[in-house]
Amino acid sequence: MSFEKLLRPSSVAVVGASSEPGKVGYEILNNVIVDGFAGEIYPINPKAPEILGKKCYKSLTEVPGPVDLAVLVIKRDLVIPILKEMGEKGTKAAIVITAGFGETGEEGKKLQQEIISVVRQYEITMVGPNCLGLLNPWHKLNASFGGTAGVPGGIALISQSGALLTSVQDIAAEEKLGWSVLASIGNKASLDEVDFLEGLKDDKNTKVIAAYLENIARGQQFIDVAEKVSKEKPIVILKAGRTASGAKAAASHTGSLAGADTAYAAAFDRVGVIRADSIEQLFDISMAFSYMPLPAGDRVAVVTNAGGPGIMMSDALEGLGLKVTTLSDATTKKLLDTLPAAGSANNPVDVLGDATSDMYGKAMDIVIECPNVDSMMVVLTPQKMTDEDNVALKIVELSKKYKKPIFACFMGAGSITKGVQILRDNKIPQYGVPERAAKAMLEMVKYAEYRKRPARVVKTFDVNKQPVIDMFAKYRKDGMNEIGELDAKAIMRAYNFNVPQFELATNAKEAGEFADKLGYPIAMKVSSPDILHKSDSGGVKLKLANRAEVEKAFDDMMATVRKNEPKADIKGALVEKMVMDCQQVILGMNKDPQFGPMIMFGLGGIFVEVMKDVCFGLAPLTADEAMKMIQNTKAYKLLMGARGTKPADVKAIVENLQRMSQLVTDFEEIAEIDINPLMVGADGTGATVVDARIILTKD
């Protein structure tokens, strides 16, 4: 890929340039000229001698010198011939504005595939088709039909929506937000978000990569690249379509709980991507990273001239899990010697409503210097005595003096306009309300912690793959893809899960004999490849205390199941000794089409889909990631021992999650797994797979 030619070309050709204002071909050429592009500019139009004072050429081949970047604004049927012409000319970068391809139907998709073949053949780095264009303010390049490129800055924005990009440009111009790159990627036929992440990783002008995305097609590649990039610079993504359901109806508990957005959340968490919930948040968070150094920790100080807003800021910070820090004794003493008697030397520090800019400045200087402070929030409300402009200038001075993040929260409207402008001009993050400032600070703290994470180490267990290979081959041969409890438990044994001894009984007498051998109390479950949710069909009997109860329960269960599932192939009943006095949890896996196997942990038993107390993580899992999944559920408090109960063996759950992760990584043909319940004993006693089912992919 030739990102250099795309982002920093020496020459630009607009193929389909127009002399008519309002036409896309005119507006793009005008943008290239007006925004001050310093290289050669070549309008391509066979019918015009010149446009906007620039000599026109009938084709790319007529251009006397090299062309680094071609912007195509032509009829759909001409795109492929022009790309081939570019290939022959040696032009290595293209922006295809033209629409009517993959977004339109089968014919358009076919043409888009042809585009892909051509750009691969000639090794052309292409953005689009069906896009707004690309801007690089540092290079004075505006190869788009949007607004002005704006001021150079540290934020690169990749957008799957061209219209959204124009809105963002408008807002950014008002807030003096600077960009390193603005790219509308359209249909992503060639370059997509993965390519831009990789291309911008080492871009010296880009401090943070922001993106608006509707989908990520290359999930595994995204994970690999984003993990490398996010160790160097933050990635902030606004992902649209959060409420989309899965592409198919899932048969297992895990599948029914794993919606499309769950996979994105798990993927982003894995690779340290920061997720924005709105355009406002995308701006807020990206601005913070672009302007300020990373905080050393989560300890925040607040300086305010009004008690109420100071408390609001403290609530916002602590509500998100940040620490409103305790100032050192030395800092508190300095503040007491500086502030008026009615002021507060405790955090939040209140300089009072009549504070001069000098008082504000002295207090902020004392606070930010405190060793217990990692970052500072400056809250200001416009009272009659307040000198907003000079307070803003004091903040600017301190931001240059100290390598700690300082955020401003000037609350108001007209009377703070000039002060806010000073902050924006000097790259101080300014937020109109405490909640926005606190959220941006939280993401900076979390990202700083992510950067400190040790390298991932995925443990590999000694297992026996051959029985699993043989089992899957048998099911494929029989044309079946749903593996019931009997065979699923055999697979679990091969991967050294703890599975209780059991027997398959085909009649009541056998069930009684097996129960006597195994010992009481007994659990009995129907065995059928056609019945995944046994409880719903009346196929589970628990706490059977003697042989008579077992034999009666067998006959009753068979009658009930045959009535409820008349077409089911019933093999008999599994008889096993019950695992008692344990916590019930569920482990599962659902394969996402983009990101692969997603491992699930949650509260087990029959209520898993009702309570939905679950957490997902992408395979392969490390021990730390498995532990984090457990900690992110409400069930964690129960497992750690609530109201006098004994702590459960959480380490055993972690190991079981890792073993499942290894199983699904080893065998790509597994589509879904449920272990429900996994019975977890007291700390140190292990965990037991009581029920399991596996669903294979149909291909």
C-alpha positions, -999 to 999 in steps of 0.1 A, spaced: 0 0 0 12 35 -8 -2 55 21 25 82 15 10 89 -20 -25 89 -6 -19 112 24 10 133 11 9 133 -27 31 156 -48 4 158 -75 -33 154 -77 -56 147 -107 -93 152 -104 -108 128 -130 -142 142 -139 -135 178 -130 -164 201 -138 -166 238 -147 -201 240 -132 -203 252 -96 -224 228 -75 -212 197 -94 -191 173 -73 -163 175 -98 -161 213 -95 -163 213 -57 -135 188 -52 -112 206 -76 -121 239 -59 -113 224 -25 -79 211 -36 -71 246 -49 -86 268 -22 -72 248 7 -37 256 -6 -24 223 -20 11 231 -30 17 203 -55 7 200 -92 -31 200 -98 -45 183 -130 -82 186 -139 -91 158 -162 -120 167 -186 -120 159 -223 -144 188 -231 -129 218 -213 -96 236 -220 -93 248 -184 -112 249 -151 -106 273 -123 -75 286 -140 -60 251 -143 -52 235 -177 -74 205 -184 -62 172 -198 -84 148 -218 -70 118 -199 -45 108 -173 -21 95 -200 -19 130 -214 -6 145 -182 31 152 -188 44 144 -153 37 117 -127 3 117 -109 5 105 -73 -32 107 -64 -63 105 -87 -97 115 -74 -124 98 -95 -157 117 -100 -170 99 -131 -199 77 -143 -199 42 -127 -191 24 -160 -159 45 -164 -144 37 -130 -127 4 -140 -112 17 -173 -98 47 -155 -83 26 -127 -66 5 -154 -54 37 -170 -40 47 -136 -22 14 -134 -6 19 -168 3 55 -158 19 44 -126 -5 63 -103 -5 44 -70 -33 62 -50 -70 67 -58 -101 81 -42 -132 68 -59 -161 92 -51 -184 75 -75 -213 55 -60 -234 27 -74 -213 -3 -64 -216 -27 -35 -242 -6 -18 -267 -10 -47 -274 -46 -54 -260 -77 -72 -248 -58 -103 -231 -32 -82 -214 -59 -60 -201 -76 -91 -186 -43 -104 -171 -37 -70 -154 -71 -71 -139 -61 -105 -126 -29 -89 -109 -49 -62 -92 -71 -88 -79 -41 -107 -65 -23 -77 -48 -55 -65 -33 -61 -100 -18 -26 -102 -11 -23 -65 -32 9 -62 -40 22 -27 -77 31 -30 -103 47 -8 -140 41 -17 -160 38 -38 -190 58 -27 -172 81 -4 -168 118 4 -130 119 0 -100 125 21 -83 155 38 -49 160 53 -47 195 69 -9 192 76 -4 187 38 -30 213 29 -48 185 10 -86 186 7 -96 159 -18 -132 159 -9 -165 176 -15 -170 184 21 -160 216 40 -126 231 46 -98 209 58 -96 229 90 -66 235 112 -39 208 116 -41 188 147 -35 154 164 -68 136 157 -72 113 127 -109 105 120 -120 76 98 -157 76 89 -178 50 72 -204 78 67 -195 107 44 -224 128 56 -213 123 92 -179 136 83 -193 169 70 -211 173 103 -180 166 122 -160 191 102 -186 218 109 -186 212 147 -148 209 148 -144 243 130 -166 259 157 -145 243 185 -111 248 169 -105 211 169 -76 201 147 -71 170 125 -42 151 111 -64 131 87 -101 130 78 -110 100 57 -144 89 44 -139 52 36 -173 45 19 -178 9 7 -143 -2 19 -137 -21 -13 -99 -18 -9 -88 2 22 -108 -3 54 -104 7 90 -78 -20 95 -56 -5 68 -60 30 82 -51 19 117 -20 3 103 -11 32 81 -16 58 108 3 39 135 36 56 128 21 89 115 40 116 135 11 140 133 -15 116 146 -19 114 184 -52 96 185 -72 76 159 -110 82 161 -135 63 139 -172 61 131 -179 25 120 -210 6 111 -193 -27 108 -159 -44 108 -156 -71 82 -121 -83 89 -125 -90 126 -95 -112 133 -72 -88 114 -87 -58 133 -79 -75 166 -43 -82 155 -36 -47 142 -56 -27 168 -37 -45 196 -4 -33 182 -16 2 174 -33 8 208 0 1 226 13 32 207 -16 56 204 -53 55 216 -81 43 193 -116 58 200 -145 42 181 -182 52 178 -198 19 166 -233 23 152 -259 -5 152 -255 -15 189 -290 -29 191 -287 -53 160 -295 -89 168 -275 -118 158 -277 -131 122 -293 -164 131 -315 -178 158 -292 -195 183 -301 -229 199 -279 -227 230 -282 -203 260 -249 -188 250 -260 -182 215 -293 -165 225 -273 -141 248 -246 -132 223 -259 -104 202 -239 -87 175 -229 -58 197 -216 -82 224 -188 -93 200 -177 -58 193 -176 -50 230 -155 -80 237 -132 -73 208 -127 -36 218 -120 -46 254 -94 -72 243 -74 -47 223 -78 -15 244 -101 3 220 -121 31 237 -157 31 229 -177 63 225 -215 63 229 -221 94 209 -206 120 185 -202 143 215 -182 116 234 -161 109 203 -151 145 203 -147 148 241 -124 118 244 -104 124 213 -98 160 223 -85 149 257 -60 125 242 -49 150 215 -42 178 239 -30 163 272 -4 138 285 -16 106 300 -23 107 337 -1 86 360 -31 73 380 -67 78 389 -63 105 415 -81 137 405 -82 171 422 -110 197 417 -106 234 419 -138 254 418 -153 289 425 -187 274 434 -195 247 460 -224 231 441 -206 226 408 -175 214 426 -196 187 443 -212 178 410 -178 173 395 -167 151 425 -199 130 421 -193 126 384 -157 115 390 -164 91 418 -196 78 401 -173 65 373 -148 50 397 -121 77 397 -107 90 430 -113 125 443 -79 124 460 -70 134 495 -45 163 492 -11 160 511 -7 177 544 18 201 529 -5 210 501 -34 216 525 -12 239 546 -2 259 515 -38 263 505 -49 273 540 -22 300 539 -34 312 505 -72 309 504 -96 332 522 -109 321 555 -143 309 541 -126 289 513 -121 251 514 -86 236 514 -100 201 510 -107 185 477 -128 199 460 -108 231 466 -132 261 467 -116 294 460 -151 311 464 -172 331 440 -153 364 444 -119 348 436 -96 368 414 -77 352 386 -45 355 407 -62 335 436 -74 309 411 -39 307 397 -22 303 431 -47 276 442 -44 257 409 -6 258 411 -5 245 446 -30 217 438 -14 204 406 20 203 423 7 180 450 22 144 448 -12 129 455 -27 145 423 -25 128 389 -48 153 371 -69 184 378 -104 196 369 -109 234 370 -145 243 374 -156 279 368 -190 295 370 -193 331 356 -201 353 386 -199 391 386 -164 391 400 -150 363 379 -123 371 354 -129 341 331 -103 352 305 -74 355 329 -84 323 346 -82 306 312 -47 321 307 -36 308 341 -47 273 331 -27 276 299 4 286 318 0 257 342 -5 232 314 29 242 300 46 241 334 33 206 345 31 173 327 -2 164 342 -36 166 324 -56 196 332 -93 198 321 -115 229 322 -152 230 329 -163 265 323 -201 263 329 -222 290 312 -228 306 278 -222 341 266 -201 355 294 -175 327 292 -172 328 254 -138 346 253 -124 324 281 -135 293 263 -119 305 231 -86 311 249 -88 275 262 -96 261 227 -69 282 210 -43 268 235 -54 232 233 -69 229 268 -98 204 269 -130 224 278 -163 207 287 -196 225 294 -207 201 322 -189 179 348 -202 146 334 -185 151 300 -152 160 316 -153 131 340 -160 106 312 -131 118 291 -108 116 322 -120 81 329 -111 69 294 -76 85 297 -70 67 330 -83 34 317 -61 37 286 -30 45 306 -37 14 327 -41 -6 295 -7 6 283 8 -9 314 -7 -43 310 19 -71 307 21 -91 275 -7 -116 271 2 -152 280 -22 -179 269 -17 -212 288 -18 -244 268 -31 -275 287 -21 -311 280 -52 -326 264 -62 -355 242 -75 -343 208 -80 -376 191 -113 -386 208 -127 -351 198 -115 -355 162 -131 -390 160 -164 -377 176 -167 -348 152 -160 -370 122 -187 -394 133 -213 -366 136 -203 -352 102 -206 -386 86 -241 -390 102 -251 -355 89 -256 -342 125 -244 -310 141 -260 -311 176 -240 -331 202 -260 -340 233 -249 -345 268 -235 -380 266 -210 -373 238 -204 -337 249 -192 -350 283 -168 -374 265 -153 -344 247 -150 -326 280 -132 -355 295 -107 -355 266 -99 -319 276 -96 -328 312 -127 -311 326 -139 -327 357 -169 -348 347 -189 -370 372 -192 -407 365 -225 -416 348 -243 -444 331 -269 -445 302 -300 -464 313 -325 -476 287 -351 -488 312 -362 -483 348 -345 -514 361 -311 -504 346 -316 -469 361 -321 -484 396 -291 -507 392 -268 -479 381 -281 -456 409 -272 -483 435 -237 -485 421 -231 -447 419 -246 -438 453 -273 -413 463 -287 -387 458 -291 -393 421 -297 -369 392 -314 -383 361 -316 -366 327 -331 -376 294 -306 -384 267 -316 -373 232 -297 -356 203 -330 -337 196 -335 -322 230 -311 -295 240 -331 -279 268 -340 -309 289 -358 -290 317 -383 -275 292 -394 -310 281 -397 -325 316 -364 -344 311 -347 -337 344 -352 -354 378 -331 -344 408 -324 -355 444 -336 -390 440 -329 -407 473 -334 -444 467 -339 -471 440 -376 -469 441 -376 -432 435 -352 -436 406 -372 -463 388 -405 -444 392 -388 -412 381 -374 -430 350 -409 -441 338 -425 -408 346 -398 -389 328 -400 -410 297 -438 -406 295 -436 -368 299 -408 -363 274 -424 -385 248 -456 -365 252 -438 -331 250 -413 -342 223 -431 -369 202 -405 -367 173 -374 -369 195 -350 -398 193 -348 -408 230 -317 -429 238 -326 -433 275 -316 -414 306 -282 -405 320 -279 -415 357 -253 -398 378 -246 -390 414 -256 -355 422 -230 -328 430 -242 -311 461 -236 -279 480 -221 -260 451 -226 -227 433 -241 -231 398 -224 -211 370 -226 -214 332 -197 -214 307 -204 -211 270 -191 -202 236 -207 -187 206 -188 -181 173 -191 -146 160 -188 -143 122 -163 -114 125 -143 -120 156 -145 -158 161 -152 -177 194 -167 -156 222 -164 -173 256 -192 -166 281 -194 -168 319 -224 -161 341 -249 -172 367 -259 -208 359 -289 -230 361 -323 -226 345 -325 -188 350 -295 -178 329 -316 -162 301 -339 -145 327 -311 -130 349 -287 -124 320 -258 -119 344 -232 -128 319 -199 -115 305 -181 -123 272 -145 -125 262 -127 -135 230 -108 -167 227 -80 -174 233 -83 -163 269 -55 -156 294 -60 -163 331 -63 -126 338 -89 -122 311 -109 -151 325 -107 -137 360 -118 -103 347 -149 -119 331 -159 -134 364 -153 -102 383 -175 -83 358 -207 -102 368 -229 -98 398 -224 -135 405 -188 -127 416 -199 -114 450 -218 -147 456 -188 -167 445 -165 -148 469 -188 -157 498 -219 -136 505 -237 -134 539 -216 -161 556 -214 -186 527 -180 -202 519 -160 -187 490 -162 -208 459 -133 -222 439 -129 -192 415 -95 -205 404 -112 -237 391 -136 -215 371 -107 -196 356 -91 -229 345 -123 -242 331 -127 -210 310 -92 -214 297 -98 -251 289 -129 -242 269 -110 -214 252 -84 -240 241 -110 -264 229 -128 -239 207 -95 -225 194 -83 -261 185 -115 -269 167 -129 -242 145 -159 -264 136 -174 -258 170 -202 -232 166 -216 -231 202 -210 -248 236 -229 -247 268 -217 -261 301 -247 -255 323 -244 -259 351 -207 -260 361 -210 -269 398 -183 -250 417 -173 -263 451 -157 -244 480 -123 -229 475 -98 -255 466 -123 -283 459 -127 -278 421 -156 -276 397 -176 -302 380 -193 -303 345 -229 -315 353 -244 -308 319 -229 -299 285 -239 -296 249 -220 -287 217 -233 -275 183 -210 -278 152 -210 -255 123 -232 -268 94 -203 -265 69 
